[in-house]
Amino acid sequence: MKVAVIKYNAGNIRSVDYALKRLGVEAVITSDKEVLKAADKVIFPGVGEAETTMLHLKESGMDRFIKELRQPVLGICLGMQLMCRFSEEGNVGCLGIFDTDVKRFVPRKHEDKVPHMGWNTIGQLKSDLFKGFTRDEFVYFVHSYYVPVSEFTAAETDYIHPFSAALHKDNFYATQFHPEKSGVAGERIIKNFLEL
């Protein structure tokens, strides 16, 4: 099986690569569109800021290319947010794969810290990404922006209010949390994605 990780100006590609290696998968990290198109699975990771990243994707034509992929694609963290229609981070139009917007967390009380950082549970699971999960699992989050619950929500988490911990539409899957940093639960999610 050929697994490709999209190389662009966002961090966190190495930790995704290490997580795949732990599962015995040698991924190719590339921005070569032909290599990406030929892969069985594509991962779109991301740590960074929406506006500058979208600018970079547009300059390379990657914004249009990602939407045309037909194999299973997994967006992670910023990758998930960029798959949405619009982000309040820089007020920027994004890829529009998921017809929903990315909002900034607004603290409601003193103990609400932004970014939402650390371990939290996911529930309301509605995707093959979560095959074999029998209860609320803990996964690792780091984010100041969130995607509201919508028809595309494949998992929910509650922080300040409920939000989408994962999204799914057609061949596109995405997680707000970092499966590559989420221990055994995260490893199972990556494995499930590879087995789709």
Secondary structure, 3 states (H helix, E strand, C coil): CCEEEECCCCCCHHHHHHHHHHCCCCCEEECCHHHHHHCCEEEECCCCCHHHHHHHHHHCCHHHHHHCCCCCEEEECHHHHHCCCEECCCCEECCCCCCCEEEECCCCCCCCCCCEEEEEEEECCCCHHHCCCCCCEEEEEEECEECCCCCCEEEEEECCCEEEEEEEECCEEEECCCHHHCHHHHHHHHHHHHCC
